[in-house]
Amino acid sequence: MGWGDLGAFGEPSKETPNLDQMASEGMLFLNFYTANPLCSPSRAALLTGRLPIRNGFYTTNAHARNAYTPQSIVGGIPDSELLLPELLKKAGYTNKIIGKWHLGHRPQFHPLKHGFDEWFGSPNCHFGPYDNKAVPNIPVYRDWEMVGRYYEDFNIDLKTGEANLTQIYLQEALDFISRQQASQQPFFLYWAIDATHAPVYASKHFLGTSQRGLYGDAVREIDDSIGKILKHLQKLGISENTFVFFTSDNGAALISAPKQGGSNGRFLCGKQTTFEGGMREPAIAWWPGHIPAGKVSHQLGNVMDLFTTSLSLAGLQPPSDRQIDGIDLLPAILQGQLIDRPIFYYRGNEMMAVRVGLYKAHYWTWSNSWEEYSKGIDFCPGQNVSGVTTHTKEEHTTLPLLFHLGRDPGEKYPLSFASSEYEGAMERISNVVQQHKVTMVPGEPQLNVCDKAVMNWSPPGCEKLGKCLKLPESEPKKCIWPH
């Protein structure tokens, strides 16, 4: 989802009444970011509180490449990483993930081996259908074992866009919350739905109800589901004891627009890029009785902060044996404080840009290659900004491109290199970057090696369903990441 997809952020169709009400009852974050412009690394960052370059969710096969976890990837979340649910267990929490995991699908990367007690969802995106010969259909899991596959047991009609998955995920959430309330057990629920990821889908009741087409239908269904979850917390009498946060894993995928892609508002480009449209996210915090209603925060936030903030809420300290990039947002949320902190925009193994205060400095720019662009792959449709949206990797480390995001949120007007404003801002930013690089110890890259033999041929539980497929011979090779 993009920053511009919600009515509370200015979407003119006003088709997200529940999220808009959530914002009016809680706090809207205008400057909230993901840790990477792609799904898997940003999810790894959320659950570890660490940049993908630290937790291993990047590639060194090519410079500044985005990478994620398709079926053929060999890597996943390392055992050395401490995930939020693992730490919350120490405070007696029961943890559930519903929806997309995307941190590795091989047995050692299973979410129940990394702190979650329950799982209903999938290890990968809902791509397909595949022929189960060259490529297997993606499995859907309940806890340790698969219960079916996409397009076979969990259908997504690619012609109409109809699928009942969001309704299934909603019911899973309501049931889990009810069980935890009945047992008086504290819980962490990671509700990671994926209906707005192409191929976009919505259930029959929502199809054709949006002015924004199928993508809008999917957004409306997600909005309706979140409304039902919040009402359920209130009905059970636990809303004042439950902190809820809504955000996205990356900006809207403009390559899928207009039919299957969302809106990043007035920000430049979208998913896959380190421009604002790729990394600034809609974000809402809700906690009745604690967060004053109708608040708007200008705090610079990041999905990694949800790791540290959640630990703080549970009375726990973040691990002290590693660099944690997330900060505790509670002073900003509960007392309205503004905490001075930078935002780092990484693409693969390269720090592309840095935001300090209202200034953003680009050390590298790259939308995508001319080769990909010539095939119609465009992450910035209709938004060519000369010298900024580049189709070759452009290095600006000597003289970074500098923008004032308050005056120019669309990153269209770089400040003059000769101005005193440029000089003053870059002096401050350069100190931040220097300190950051001193602490930077990259993790072992997990997204370098691909092998068809590690695909979802025979996941746990396949034998009970008669859905085991024959594994091909192992042929590990370097993954190719074009973007």
C-alpha positions as CSV (number, residue, x, y, z in Angstrom):
1,M,0.0,0.0,0.0
2,G,1.1,3.5,-0.7
3,W,1.1,6.7,1.4
4,G,-1.7,8.1,-0.7
5,D,-4.0,5.1,-0.5
6,L,-6.0,6.2,2.6
7,G,-8.6,8.9,3.0
8,A,-6.8,10.1,6.1
9,F,-3.8,10.8,3.9
10,G,-5.8,12.6,1.3
11,E,-7.0,9.9,-1.1
12,P,-10.0,11.6,-2.8
13,S,-12.3,8.6,-3.0
14,K,-12.4,8.3,0.8
15,E,-12.9,4.5,0.6
16,T,-11.1,3.7,3.9
17,P,-13.6,4.8,6.6
18,N,-12.3,2.3,9.2
19,L,-8.6,3.2,8.8
20,D,-9.6,6.9,8.7
21,Q,-11.6,6.4,12.0
22,M,-8.6,4.6,13.4
23,A,-6.5,7.7,12.7
24,S,-9.1,10.0,14.2
25,E,-9.2,7.9,17.4
26,G,-5.4,7.6,17.5
27,M,-2.2,9.1,15.9
28,L,-1.3,9.6,12.3
29,F,2.4,9.4,11.4
30,L,3.2,11.6,8.4
31,N,6.9,10.7,8.2
32,F,7.0,6.9,8.7
33,Y,9.3,4.7,6.6
34,T,10.0,1.2,5.7
35,A,13.6,-0.1,6.0
36,N,13.8,-1.2,2.3
37,P,11.7,-0.6,-0.8
38,L,10.9,-4.3,-1.2
39,C,8.8,-6.9,0.8
40,S,11.2,-9.5,2.4
41,P,13.9,-7.2,3.6
42,S,11.4,-4.8,5.2
43,R,9.7,-7.6,7.0
44,A,13.0,-8.9,8.3
45,A,13.8,-5.4,9.5
46,L,10.4,-5.1,11.3
47,L,10.9,-8.4,13.2
48,T,14.5,-7.9,14.1
49,G,14.7,-4.1,14.6
50,R,17.7,-4.1,12.3
51,L,18.5,-2.8,8.9
52,P,18.5,-5.6,6.2
53,I,22.2,-5.0,5.6
54,R,22.7,-6.2,9.2
55,N,20.3,-9.0,9.3
56,G,21.4,-10.6,6.0
57,F,18.4,-9.7,3.8
58,Y,20.4,-8.4,0.9
59,T,22.5,-9.6,-1.9
60,T,26.1,-8.9,-2.9
61,N,25.7,-10.5,-6.4
62,A,25.4,-7.1,-7.9
63,H,25.8,-3.6,-6.5
64,A,22.7,-1.8,-5.1
65,R,20.3,-4.5,-6.2
66,N,16.9,-5.2,-4.5
67,A,16.4,-8.8,-3.6
68,Y,13.7,-10.8,-1.9
69,T,12.8,-14.4,-1.1
70,P,11.2,-16.2,-4.1
71,Q,10.7,-20.0,-4.0
72,S,14.2,-20.7,-5.4
73,I,16.1,-18.8,-2.7
74,V,18.4,-20.8,-0.5
75,G,18.7,-18.3,2.3
76,G,16.3,-17.0,5.0
77,I,16.3,-15.4,8.5
78,P,19.5,-16.6,10.3
79,D,19.3,-18.4,13.6
80,S,21.7,-15.7,15.0
81,E,18.9,-13.0,14.6
82,L,16.6,-12.5,17.5
83,L,13.0,-11.9,16.3
84,L,10.4,-9.9,18.2
85,P,8.2,-12.9,19.1
86,E,11.2,-14.8,20.5
87,L,11.8,-12.0,22.9
88,L,8.2,-11.4,23.8
89,K,8.0,-15.1,24.9
90,K,10.1,-14.0,27.9
91,A,7.2,-11.8,29.0
92,G,4.7,-14.6,28.6
93,Y,3.3,-13.6,25.2
94,T,1.6,-16.0,22.8
95,N,2.6,-15.0,19.2
96,K,0.7,-15.6,15.9
97,I,1.5,-14.7,12.3
98,I,-1.4,-14.6,9.8
99,G,-0.5,-14.2,6.2
100,K,2.8,-13.7,4.4
101,W,6.0,-14.7,6.2
102,H,8.5,-14.2,3.4
103,L,11.7,-14.7,5.5
104,G,12.6,-18.1,4.0
105,H,10.6,-21.2,3.3
106,R,13.0,-24.0,4.0
107,P,12.4,-25.9,7.3
108,Q,15.0,-24.1,9.3
109,F,13.4,-20.7,8.5
110,H,9.9,-21.7,9.6
111,P,8.2,-19.0,11.7
112,L,7.5,-21.4,14.6
113,K,11.2,-21.9,14.9
114,H,11.7,-18.2,15.3
115,G,9.3,-17.4,18.2
116,F,5.8,-17.7,16.7
117,D,3.5,-20.2,18.4
118,E,0.9,-20.2,15.6
119,W,0.9,-19.6,11.8
120,F,-1.8,-19.5,9.2
121,G,-0.5,-18.3,5.9
122,S,2.1,-18.7,3.3
123,P,5.9,-18.5,3.1
124,N,5.9,-16.7,-0.3
125,C,3.9,-14.3,-2.4
126,H,0.7,-15.7,-4.0
127,F,2.3,-15.9,-7.5
128,G,1.0,-18.5,-9.9
129,P,-0.7,-20.7,-10.9
130,Y,2.3,-22.9,-11.7
131,D,2.3,-26.3,-13.4
132,N,3.8,-28.2,-10.4
133,K,6.4,-29.6,-12.8
134,A,8.7,-26.7,-13.6
135,V,7.5,-24.7,-10.6
136,P,5.3,-25.8,-7.7
137,N,2.3,-23.9,-6.5
138,I,2.9,-22.0,-3.2
139,P,1.8,-23.8,0.0
140,V,-0.5,-22.4,2.7
141,Y,0.4,-23.5,6.2
142,R,-1.4,-24.0,9.5
143,D,1.3,-24.1,12.1
144,W,3.9,-26.7,11.2
145,E,2.3,-28.3,8.1
146,M,0.8,-27.2,4.8
147,V,-3.0,-27.4,4.4
148,G,-3.1,-26.8,0.7
149,R,-1.7,-24.8,-2.1
150,Y,-2.6,-21.5,-3.8
151,Y,-4.8,-21.9,-7.0
152,E,-5.6,-25.5,-6.0
153,D,-7.1,-25.4,-2.5
154,F,-7.0,-21.6,-2.1
155,N,-8.2,-20.2,-5.3
156,I,-7.4,-16.8,-6.8
157,D,-9.4,-16.1,-10.0
158,L,-7.0,-14.2,-12.1
159,K,-9.8,-13.1,-14.5
160,T,-12.1,-11.6,-12.0
161,G,-9.7,-11.1,-9.1
162,E,-12.0,-13.0,-6.7
163,A,-10.4,-14.8,-3.7
164,N,-11.6,-15.3,-0.2
165,L,-8.2,-15.1,1.5
166,T,-8.7,-11.8,3.3
167,Q,-11.9,-13.1,4.9
168,I,-10.1,-16.3,6.0
169,Y,-7.2,-14.2,7.4
170,L,-9.8,-11.9,9.2
171,Q,-11.5,-14.9,10.9
172,E,-8.2,-16.3,11.9
173,A,-7.4,-13.0,13.6
174,L,-10.8,-12.7,15.4
175,D,-10.6,-16.3,16.6
176,F,-7.0,-15.9,18.0
177,I,-7.9,-12.7,19.8
178,S,-11.0,-14.3,21.3
179,R,-8.9,-17.3,22.6
180,Q,-6.3,-15.1,24.1
181,Q,-8.8,-12.9,25.8
182,A,-10.6,-16.0,27.2
183,S,-7.3,-17.4,28.6
184,Q,-6.2,-14.0,29.9
185,Q,-3.0,-14.5,27.9
186,P,-1.0,-11.5,26.5
187,F,-0.5,-11.8,22.8
188,F,1.3,-10.5,19.8
189,L,-0.6,-10.7,16.4
190,Y,1.3,-10.0,13.2
191,W,-1.5,-9.7,10.6
192,A,0.4,-9.7,7.3
193,I,-2.3,-9.7,4.6
194,D,-1.3,-9.4,1.0
195,A,-4.4,-8.7,-1.1
196,T,-2.9,-5.4,-2.5
197,H,0.1,-7.2,-3.9
198,A,-0.3,-8.1,-7.6
199,P,-2.1,-10.2,-8.5
200,V,-4.6,-8.2,-6.5
201,Y,-7.6,-9.9,-5.1
202,A,-10.8,-9.3,-3.1
203,S,-13.8,-11.4,-2.0
204,K,-17.1,-11.4,-4.0
205,H,-18.8,-9.0,-1.6
206,F,-16.2,-6.3,-2.3
207,L,-15.6,-6.9,-6.1
208,G,-16.7,-3.9,-8.1
209,T,-17.5,-1.7,-5.1
210,S,-14.6,0.8,-5.5
211,Q,-14.1,3.8,-7.7
212,R,-10.5,2.7,-7.9
213,G,-11.0,-0.7,-9.6
214,L,-9.8,-4.0,-8.3
215,Y,-7.0,-2.5,-6.3
216,G,-9.5,-0.3,-4.6
217,D,-11.7,-3.3,-3.9
218,A,-8.8,-5.0,-2.2
219,V,-8.1,-1.8,-0.1
220,R,-11.8,-1.6,0.9
221,E,-11.8,-5.2,2.1
222,I,-8.6,-4.7,4.1
223,D,-10.1,-1.5,5.6
224,D,-13.3,-3.3,6.5
225,S,-11.3,-6.2,8.1
226,I,-9.3,-3.8,10.3
227,G,-12.5,-2.1,11.4
228,K,-13.9,-5.5,12.5
229,I,-10.6,-6.3,14.4
230,L,-10.7,-3.0,16.3
231,K,-14.4,-3.4,17.1
232,H,-13.7,-7.0,18.3
233,L,-11.1,-5.7,20.7
234,Q,-13.6,-3.2,22.0
235,K,-16.4,-5.7,22.3
236,L,-14.1,-8.0,24.3
237,G,-13.2,-5.1,26.6
238,I,-9.4,-5.3,25.9
239,S,-9.0,-2.3,23.5
240,E,-7.4,-0.2,26.3
241,N,-4.9,-3.0,26.9
242,T,-4.0,-3.5,23.2
243,F,-1.6,-1.4,21.2
244,V,-2.4,-1.6,17.4
245,F,-0.2,-0.3,14.6
246,F,-1.1,-0.2,10.9
247,T,1.5,0.3,8.2
248,S,2.9,-1.2,4.9
249,D,6.0,-3.0,3.9
250,N,6.9,-0.7,1.0
251,G,5.3,2.0,-1.2
252,A,2.7,1.2,-3.8
253,A,4.0,-0.8,-6.8
254,L,3.5,1.7,-9.7
255,I,4.7,-0.9,-12.1
256,S,1.3,-2.6,-11.5
257,A,-0.6,0.7,-11.8
258,P,-3.2,1.8,-12.7
259,K,-5.2,-1.4,-12.5
260,Q,-3.3,-3.2,-9.8
261,G,-1.2,-0.5,-8.2
262,G,-1.9,2.1,-5.5
263,S,-1.0,5.7,-4.9
264,N,2.1,7.2,-3.3
265,G,0.5,10.6,-3.1
266,R,2.7,13.4,-4.2
267,F,5.9,11.4,-3.5
268,L,8.3,10.4,-6.3
269,C,8.3,6.9,-7.8
270,G,7.3,3.8,-5.9
271,K,8.2,0.3,-4.7
272,Q,11.7,-0.8,-5.7
273,T,13.1,2.7,-5.4
274,T,14.7,4.7,-2.5
275,F,12.7,7.8,-3.5
276,E,10.0,8.9,-1.1
277,G,7.3,7.0,-3.0
278,G,9.1,3.7,-2.4
279,M,9.8,4.0,1.3
280,R,7.4,6.5,3.0
281,E,4.4,4.6,4.3
282,P,1.0,5.2,5.7
283,A,1.1,4.7,9.5
284,I,-1.5,4.8,12.3
285,A,-1.1,4.1,16.0
286,W,-4.2,3.2,18.0
287,W,-4.5,2.6,21.8
288,P,-7.7,3.9,23.3
289,G,-7.3,5.5,26.8
290,H,-3.5,6.1,26.1
291,I,-3.1,7.8,22.8
292,P,-5.1,11.0,22.7
293,A,-7.6,11.0,19.8
294,G,-6.9,12.9,16.6
295,K,-3.2,13.4,17.0
296,V,-0.8,13.9,14.1
297,S,2.9,13.2,14.6
298,H,5.9,14.6,12.6
299,Q,8.2,12.1,14.3
300,L,10.5,10.3,11.8
301,G,9.5,6.7,12.3
302,N,10.5,3.4,10.7
303,V,9.1,-0.2,10.8
304,M,12.2,-1.2,12.8
305,D,10.8,1.0,15.6
306,L,7.9,-1.4,16.0
307,F,10.4,-4.0,17.3
308,T,11.8,-1.7,20.0
309,T,8.5,-0.1,20.9
310,S,6.8,-3.5,21.3
311,L,9.5,-4.6,23.6
312,S,9.1,-1.4,25.6
313,L,5.4,-2.0,25.9
314,A,6.1,-5.5,27.2
315,G,8.5,-4.2,29.8
316,L,11.6,-5.7,28.0
317,Q,14.9,-4.2,26.9
318,P,16.2,-4.7,23.4
319,P,19.2,-7.0,23.0
320,S,22.4,-5.3,24.0
321,D,24.8,-7.7,22.1
322,R,24.0,-6.3,18.6
323,Q,23.3,-3.0,16.9
324,I,19.5,-2.2,17.0
325,D,18.4,0.4,14.5
326,G,14.8,0.8,15.8
327,I,14.0,3.4,18.5
328,D,11.3,3.4,21.2
329,L,8.4,5.5,19.8
330,L,6.5,5.6,23.0
331,P,7.7,9.1,24.0
332,A,6.6,10.4,20.6
333,I,3.3,8.5,20.8
334,L,2.3,9.2,24.4
335,Q,4.0,12.5,25.2
336,G,4.2,14.1,21.7
337,Q,8.0,14.3,21.9
338,L,10.1,14.6,18.8
339,I,13.1,12.4,18.9
340,D,16.0,13.4,16.6
341,R,17.0,10.4,14.5
342,P,18.1,9.8,10.9
343,I,16.4,7.6,8.3
344,F,18.7,5.5,6.1
345,Y,17.5,4.4,2.6
346,Y,19.3,1.2,1.6
347,R,19.0,-0.6,-1.7
348,G,20.7,-4.0,-1.4
349,N,24.3,-3.5,-0.1
350,E,24.4,0.3,-0.8
351,M,23.2,3.2,1.3
352,M,21.4,5.2,-1.3
353,A,20.2,8.2,0.7
354,V,19.9,9.6,4.2
355,R,17.2,11.8,5.8
356,V,18.1,14.1,8.7
357,G,15.4,16.5,9.8
358,L,13.7,17.9,6.7
359,Y,16.7,17.3,4.5
360,K,17.3,14.2,2.4
361,A,20.7,13.6,0.7
362,H,21.0,11.1,-2.2
363,Y,24.4,9.5,-2.4
364,W,23.3,7.3,-5.3
365,T,20.3,7.5,-7.6
366,W,18.9,4.7,-9.8
367,S,15.4,4.0,-10.8
368,N,16.1,0.9,-13.0
369,S,18.3,0.0,-15.9
370,W,17.7,1.2,-19.5
371,E,17.4,-2.5,-20.4
372,E,14.6,-3.1,-18.0
373,Y,13.0,0.3,-18.8
374,S,13.0,-0.5,-22.5
375,K,10.9,-3.6,-21.7
376,G,8.2,-1.5,-20.1
377,I,9.3,-1.9,-16.5
378,D,8.9,1.5,-15.0
379,F,8.9,2.3,-11.3
380,C,8.3,6.0,-11.8
381,P,5.6,6.2,-14.6
382,G,5.0,9.8,-15.6
383,Q,7.5,11.1,-13.1
384,N,10.8,11.6,-15.0
385,V,12.9,14.2,-13.0
386,S,16.0,15.0,-15.0
387,G,19.2,14.0,-13.2
388,V,17.2,12.4,-10.3
389,T,15.3,9.5,-11.7
390,T,18.2,7.9,-13.5
391,H,18.4,4.7,-15.5
392,T,22.1,4.2,-14.9
393,K,23.5,4.0,-11.4
394,E,24.6,7.5,-10.7
395,E,27.1,8.2,-7.8
396,H,26.8,11.4,-5.9
397,T,29.0,10.6,-2.9
398,T,31.2,13.7,-3.5
399,L,28.3,16.1,-4.0
400,P,25.1,14.5,-2.9
401,L,21.8,15.6,-4.3
402,L,20.0,17.4,-1.5
403,F,16.3,18.1,-1.1
404,H,14.2,19.9,1.5
405,L,11.3,17.5,2.0
406,G,9.2,20.2,3.7
407,R,9.2,22.5,0.7
408,D,9.7,19.8,-1.9
409,P,8.2,16.4,-0.8
410,G,8.2,15.2,-4.5
411,E,12.1,15.5,-4.8
412,K,11.9,17.6,-7.9
413,Y,14.2,20.6,-7.0
414,P,17.7,19.7,-5.7
415,L,19.3,22.5,-3.7
416,S,22.1,24.4,-5.3
417,F,25.5,23.1,-4.4
418,A,26.8,26.6,-3.9
419,S,24.1,27.7,-1.4
420,S,24.8,28.2,2.3
421,E,21.7,26.0,3.0
422,Y,23.3,23.1,1.1
423,E,26.6,23.5,3.0
424,G,25.0,23.7,6.4
425,A,22.7,20.8,5.9
426,M,25.4,18.5,4.4
427,E,27.8,19.2,7.2
428,R,25.2,17.8,9.6
429,I,24.3,14.9,7.4
430,S,27.9,14.0,6.7
431,N,28.5,13.6,10.5
432,V,25.5,11.3,10.8
433,V,26.7,9.2,7.8
434,Q,30.2,8.9,9.2
435,Q,28.9,7.7,12.6
436,H,26.6,5.2,10.9
437,K,29.4,3.7,8.8
438,V,31.6,3.2,11.9
439,T,28.9,0.9,13.4
440,M,28.1,-0.9,10.1
441,V,29.0,-4.6,10.2
442,P,27.1,-6.3,7.3
443,G,25.5,-9.6,8.0
444,E,26.1,-12.7,5.9
445,P,24.0,-12.1,2.7
446,Q,21.1,-14.5,2.6
447,L,19.8,-13.6,-0.9
448,N,22.8,-14.6,-3.1
449,V,22.1,-18.3,-3.9
450,C,19.1,-19.8,-5.8
451,D,18.4,-23.5,-6.4
452,K,15.3,-25.0,-8.0
453,A,15.6,-28.0,-5.6
454,V,14.7,-25.9,-2.6
455,M,11.3,-24.8,-4.0
456,N,8.1,-25.8,-2.3
457,W,8.0,-29.3,-3.8
458,S,7.4,-31.3,-0.6
459,P,6.6,-29.0,2.3
460,P,5.9,-30.6,5.7
461,G,2.4,-32.2,5.7
462,C,2.3,-32.7,1.9
463,E,2.2,-36.5,2.3
464,K,-1.1,-36.3,4.3
465,L,-2.7,-34.3,1.5
466,G,-1.2,-36.3,-1.4
467,K,0.5,-33.1,-2.6
468,C,4.2,-34.0,-2.5
469,L,6.0,-33.3,-5.7
470,K,9.3,-34.8,-7.0
471,L,12.4,-32.7,-6.2
472,P,14.7,-31.9,-9.1
473,E,18.5,-32.3,-8.7
474,S,20.2,-29.6,-6.7
475,E,21.9,-27.0,-8.9
476,P,22.8,-24.0,-6.8
477,K,23.7,-20.8,-8.7
478,K,23.9,-17.1,-8.2
479,C,20.5,-15.4,-8.1
480,I,20.0,-12.8,-10.8
481,W,18.5,-9.6,-9.6
482,P,17.8,-7.1,-12.4
483,H,16.6,-4.2,-10.4
